[in-house]
Every structure is written in structure tokens, then in C-alpha cells.
Amino acid sequence: MNVRLQVTPLLIVEDEDLVADTMHRWLSNLGYPVSHARTAEEALALTKSGHPGVAICDVGLAGQHDGMWLVDQLRHDYPDVAVVLATGRDLPASVVRRDGVVSCLLKPFGRDQLREAVTSAVQWHEEAAAGRDVGLQLERAARECRLDLRRRLQPARIESEAEARAALKKVFLDPAGLEAGARVAALADAIADHFAMPVLDREALHWAARFRGLCRLVLPDAITRKPSPLSAVEVAIVRRAPSDVFEVLLDHPFLSNAGYLLRSLREREDGRGHPDGLTGAAIPLGSRILAVVDAIEAITHDQPHRQGRSPADTVLELLRCAGTQFDAEVVHAGVQVIASAGAFYGDPR
């Protein structure tokens, strides 16, 4: 029988030489390149030098650390390495289901069981490695977006309202971006009327709303135009966008306070937001207002994955999220603005 040569390297982590030699022979006959470590520490050193795709790991290893310690190290430093656990006793489901653990072999196991487990692990590794490569490409694209934004705002630092208005035209090359910023700023100004905000805070809010669209400009097109749900890597890049914009705006004195508000755009009332997990009044009022007007803009206008919704649907969605995602007082102020005659700027369909 012709056996297809496998290129994914395997690492056997086993302190019983007879068991290790048997697995080595079985897997080598299948065409896999195989290496062997007797301790978790030795396995980690081999992984650093050779980066295997799959580790078949005994749980009860001799030495300073056991197999589960090695699993945790691999998960942290080499997340695309698939792990097949080998053990002489049943393991709790919480152990078997750890990230990167593809399957568990109960000793003594046969050649066919080992082959099936390794085949599944190789497939898992290949998919994880492909996802890692896509993630690296997205990270490079996001970095280019940030650099492009910095170039558009340079060479002079923005230190006045006139310079800020000129910068808007430099960064939002599509008129739709300018129009969206004007809509969001008008709504933010209207909601701010319900609060006794100092003049400087209101000014920072207005310009944060005008430049809110920068959060989209620091994202690669592969993310902003994707019609299907985002992957975990894509979600992480989207979540980071307000912080990326904050770092860009820090170079421009007139917009630095607006940048601070944008940085906390994705914080939540219940503390489940990011980047800092702030709650309630710890979130700047301007950021709480921005979160609501940003949601209104997103809900009422078409997105790559859905059509815009009506003002009535928008109000229901805001009320549903009041007190968890959004500040309830800001939501009620926003609902009043939407209900005011002529104040709602969205599509009336």
C-alpha cells in the first residue's frame, strides 16, 4: 500500500522508552517526521527549535513539570500546535477540552487509534496555522492603515479649529465620511444639551464625533467590507481601533482630548467593554454619549452585513441595551432627540 508522505512534524513526549519507541515506529511508518522528548522541559526546548505541528503528550511525565504544564506553555507560546493527550486514567472534561487539545488517548491504545488521533490533530494544526497566517496579513494591513492615516494628518500638527476642518477633508476622501461625521456630531451636540457639560468637554465631544470615522479608516478593507461574521482575529483588530485612533490623535494638540473620548468609545456600563473594562461614571460622559450616537449611526444606516433600520427599531434597540451596554440616562436623552420633530437625521423608511 502506498502511504502519502506527511510533512507535519510530530513530537512524542513520553518518559517510558518502550511506549515512545512503539509510537515512533508506528508514526514513522506512516511517513511522519518524528522527534522524542522524555520531559516537559525537553519538549518545550525542542518546540522552540523545531516547532512541531502536533505533540503527543503523556500526562504523567517524570521531571519538574507534568504534561498539563506543557499543554499550558504550548497554548500560550505556540497556539497552532495541536496536542494529543496520552494517559493511563480518565481525565476530567475541563482538561480534555482545553484549547489546543484535539483528542485524548487512553493507554494502552492501538496503532489505529493513534493514527486517527494524529490525523485529526494534523488537520487542526493546518487550519490553525492558516488562520495564524491570515491574522498576520490582517495585522500588517492594519498597520499600513494606521501609517496612512498618520501621513494624511501630517506634516503640521493640528492646533486650531480651522486646521481640524482642513484635516477632515484630508482624511475623509469619500464625501460620505464627511457627511456621516457631520450627522454624528449634530446628534452628539443635541444629546449634550441635556447635560451640564463644560464648554471644553462639549468641544472635545463635538470633534470626537466629527473624527469618529477614523475608527473605520484604521481597519483593513478585508474587515470593513466583509459581509459575513468576523473571526476572532478580526474582532480583536476592530476592538483595538479606537485605541489606535487615540494614539494617532495624540500628536495633534487640538484633537488630543477628542482622542481620549474616542479611546473609551467601546467601554460598557456593565464593565464588559474595552480597552480598560471601565464601568458607569468611570467612563467619560463624552465617551458614553459617543457610544450611543455611534450606535444610532450604525443601526440606521446600511452595513455590509445588513440594511439600516427604522427610527422606531433604533429606539427599541437603545432601550434594550440601556444600563448594560449604554448609560441609561444618555439613552433616554438620545430617545428624546430622536423623537423631537425634525431632529432625527436617519433614513425615515
C-alpha positions in Angstrom: 0.0 0.0 0.0 1.3 3.4 -0.9 1.4 5.8 2.0 1.3 9.5 1.3 4.3 11.3 2.8 3.2 13.6 5.7 5.2 16.8 6.2 3.8 17.9 9.5 6.4 17.1 12.2 5.3 15.3 15.3 6.7 15.4 18.8 6.3 12.4 21.2 6.5 13.5 24.8 6.8 10.2 26.8 9.1 9.1 29.6 8.5 5.3 29.1 11.0 4.4 26.4 9.1 1.3 25.2 5.9 3.2 24.7 7.8 6.0 23.0 9.7 3.6 20.7 6.5 1.9 19.7 4.7 5.2 18.8 7.8 6.4 17.0 7.9 3.2 14.8 4.1 3.4 14.0 4.2 7.1 13.1 7.4 6.9 11.1 6.0 4.1 9.0 3.1 6.4 8.1 5.7 8.9 6.8 5.7 11.5 9.6 8.9 13.1 10.8 9.0 12.3 14.5 11.1 13.5 17.4 11.0 12.4 21.0 11.3 14.2 24.4 11.2 12.5 27.9 10.3 15.6 29.9 8.1 18.6 29.6 11.2 20.9 29.7 12.9 19.0 27.0 9.8 19.0 24.8 9.5 22.8 25.2 13.1 23.2 24.2 12.6 21.0 21.1 9.4 23.0 20.2 11.4 26.3 20.4 14.0 24.9 18.0 11.8 22.9 15.6 8.1 23.9 16.2 6.3 20.6 15.6 2.7 20.7 14.3 1.5 18.0 16.7 2.6 17.0 20.2 1.5 13.5 21.5 1.9 14.2 25.2 1.8 11.9 28.2 0.1 13.5 31.2 2.1 11.9 34.0 5.7 12.9 33.0 8.7 12.5 35.2 10.6 15.7 35.9 9.8 19.0 37.4 6.6 19.6 35.3 3.9 17.3 34.1 2.2 17.1 30.7 -0.6 19.6 31.6 2.1 22.2 32.4 3.5 21.6 28.9 0.0 22.0 27.4 -0.4 25.4 29.0 3.0 26.5 27.7 2.2 25.4 24.2 -1.2 27.0 24.3 0.4 30.4 25.3 3.6 30.4 23.1 2.7 28.1 20.2 -1.1 28.2 19.8 -1.2 26.4 16.5 0.5 23.2 17.9 -2.2 20.6 18.3 -2.0 18.4 21.4 -3.0 14.7 21.7 -3.0 13.7 25.3 -2.0 10.2 26.3 -2.9 9.0 29.8 -3.5 5.8 31.8 -6.5 7.3 33.6 -9.7 9.1 32.6 -9.4 12.9 32.7 -12.0 15.5 33.6 -13.8 17.1 30.7 -12.3 20.5 31.7 -8.8 19.1 31.0 -9.7 17.3 27.7 -11.4 20.5 26.4 -8.5 22.9 26.9 -7.6 25.0 23.9 -5.3 23.1 21.5 -6.2 19.6 23.0 -7.6 17.8 20.0 -8.1 14.4 21.5 -7.2 12.1 24.4 -5.8 8.5 24.1 -6.4 6.1 27.0 -3.4 3.8 27.5 -3.0 1.1 26.3 -4.1 2.2 22.8 -3.5 0.6 19.4 -1.9 1.8 16.2 -5.3 2.6 14.5 -6.4 4.8 17.5 -3.1 6.7 17.4 -3.3 7.2 13.6 -6.8 8.6 13.8 -5.9 10.9 16.7 -2.8 12.2 14.8 -4.8 12.6 11.6 -7.3 14.8 13.4 -4.6 16.8 15.1 -2.7 17.4 11.9 -5.9 18.8 10.3 -6.5 21.0 13.3 -2.9 22.3 13.2 -3.1 23.1 9.5 -6.3 25.1 10.0 -4.8 26.9 13.0 -1.6 27.7 11.1 -3.6 29.0 8.1 -5.6 31.2 10.5 -2.4 32.5 12.0 -1.1 33.4 8.6 -4.3 35.3 7.8 -4.1 37.0 11.1 -0.5 38.2 10.4 -1.6 39.5 7.0 -4.5 41.4 8.6 -2.2 42.9 11.2 0.2 44.1 8.5 -2.7 45.6 6.6 -4.0 47.3 9.8 -0.5 48.8 10.4 -0.5 50.2 6.9 -3.9 51.8 7.5 -2.5 53.5 10.7 0.6 54.7 8.9 -1.6 56.0 6.0 -3.7 57.9 8.5 -0.7 59.5 10.1 0.6 60.5 6.7 -2.7 62.2 5.8 -2.7 64.2 9.0 0.9 65.3 8.7 3.2 67.2 8.3 1.8 70.0 10.5 0.3 69.4 13.9 -3.4 70.3 14.2 -3.7 73.2 16.7 -6.9 75.1 15.8 -10.4 74.6 14.7 -9.6 75.8 11.1 -6.8 73.2 10.9 -9.1 70.5 12.2 -11.7 71.3 9.5 -9.0 71.2 6.9 -7.8 67.8 8.2 -11.3 66.4 7.9 -11.1 66.9 4.1 -7.6 65.3 4.0 -8.6 62.1 5.8 -12.2 61.6 4.6 -11.6 61.4 0.9 -15.1 60.0 0.4 -17.8 62.7 0.9 -19.9 60.1 2.7 -17.4 60.0 5.5 -17.7 63.8 6.0 -21.5 63.6 5.9 -21.5 60.8 8.5 -19.2 62.8 10.8 -21.5 65.8 10.5 -24.6 63.7 11.3 -23.0 62.1 14.3 -21.6 65.4 15.6 -25.1 67.1 15.3 -26.7 64.3 17.3 -23.9 64.4 19.9 -24.4 68.1 20.3 -28.1 67.7 20.7 -27.7 65.0 23.4 -25.0 67.1 25.1 -27.7 69.8 25.6 -29.3 67.5 28.2 -26.2 67.6 30.4 -24.4 70.4 32.1 -21.1 69.7 30.3 -18.3 72.3 30.5 -17.5 74.1 27.2 -14.2 72.4 26.7 -15.8 69.0 27.2 -18.5 69.8 24.7 -15.9 70.9 22.2 -13.9 67.7 22.7 -17.2 65.6 22.2 -18.0 67.5 19.0 -14.6 66.9 17.4 -14.5 63.3 18.6 -17.8 62.8 16.8 -16.5 64.5 13.7 -13.4 62.3 13.6 -15.2 59.1 14.8 -15.0 57.7 11.3 -11.2 57.3 11.8 -12.0 54.1 13.7 -13.1 52.7 10.4 -10.1 54.1 8.4 -7.6 52.2 10.6 -9.3 48.9 9.6 -8.3 46.9 6.5 -10.9 46.7 3.7 -11.0 42.9 4.3 -12.7 43.7 7.6 -14.9 46.7 6.8 -16.3 45.1 3.6 -16.7 41.6 5.0 -20.4 40.6 4.6 -20.1 37.6 7.0 -19.4 37.4 10.7 -15.9 38.4 11.8 -13.3 36.0 13.0 -11.7 36.2 16.5 -8.7 37.9 15.0 -10.8 40.4 13.1 -12.9 41.2 16.2 -9.6 41.9 18.1 -8.5 44.3 15.4 -11.9 46.1 15.4 -11.8 46.4 19.2 -8.4 47.9 19.1 -9.4 50.6 16.5 -10.4 53.4 19.0 -7.1 53.0 20.8 -5.2 53.1 17.5 -7.0 56.4 16.6 -6.3 57.8 20.1 -2.6 57.2 19.6 -2.7 59.0 16.2 -4.6 62.0 17.5 -2.2 62.4 20.5 0.2 64.0 18.0 -2.3 66.9 17.4 -2.9 69.2 20.4 -6.4 70.4 19.2 -7.7 66.9 18.9 -6.0 65.1 21.8 -9.0 65.5 24.2 -11.2 64.2 21.4 -8.8 61.2 21.1 -9.2 60.4 24.8 -13.0 60.2 24.3 -12.7 58.0 21.3 -10.4 55.7 23.2 -13.2 54.8 25.5 -15.8 54.6 22.8 -16.3 50.8 23.3 -16.4 50.8 27.1 -19.7 49.5 28.5 -21.8 50.4 31.6 -21.6 46.8 32.9 -17.8 46.8 32.7 -17.6 44.3 29.8 -16.2 46.8 27.3 -12.6 47.6 26.3 -9.8 48.6 26.4 -10.0 49.1 30.2 -13.2 47.5 31.3 -14.5 50.7 32.9 -18.0 50.9 34.5 -20.6 53.6 34.9 -19.3 57.1 35.8 -15.7 55.9 35.4 -16.4 56.2 31.6 -16.1 59.8 30.5 -19.5 61.3 29.8 -18.4 62.3 26.3 -17.5 58.7 25.6 -20.8 57.5 26.9 -22.6 59.9 24.5 -20.3 58.9 21.7 -21.2 55.2 22.2 -24.9 56.0 21.9 -24.6 58.2 18.8 -22.2 55.7 17.2 -24.9 53.0 17.7 -27.6 55.2 16.3 -25.5 55.9 13.2 -24.7 52.2 12.8 -28.3 51.0 13.3 -30.0 53.4 11.0 -27.6 53.1 8.1 -26.7 50.2 5.8 -23.8 48.0 6.9 -22.0 45.3 4.8 -24.0 42.5 6.6 -27.4 44.2 6.9 -29.7 47.0 5.9 -30.3 50.1 8.1 -33.3 50.0 10.4 -36.1 52.5 11.2 -36.1 55.1 14.0 -38.6 53.0 15.9 -36.4 49.9 15.8 -33.4 52.1 16.8 -35.2 53.3 19.9 -36.2 49.8 20.9 -32.6 48.6 20.5 -31.2 51.5 22.5 -33.7 50.9 25.3 -32.9 47.2 25.3 -29.2 47.9 25.9 -29.7 50.8 28.4 -28.0 50.1 31.7 -25.8 47.3 30.3 -24.1 48.4 27.1 -25.1 52.1 27.3 -25.6 54.7 30.0 -29.4 54.7 30.7 -29.5 58.5 31.1 -27.7 59.1 27.8 -30.0 56.6 26.1 -33.1 58.5 27.3 -31.6 61.8 26.2 -31.0 60.2 22.8 -34.5 58.9 22.5 -35.8 62.4 23.2 -33.7 63.8 20.5 -34.9 61.1 18.0 -38.5 61.8 19.0 -38.1 65.6 18.6 -39.7 66.9 15.4 -37.0 67.2 12.7 -34.2 66.2 15.0 -33.8 62.7 13.6 -31.3 62.6 10.8 -31.6 59.0 9.7 -33.4 57.3 6.8 -37.1 57.5 7.6 -38.0 54.3 5.8 
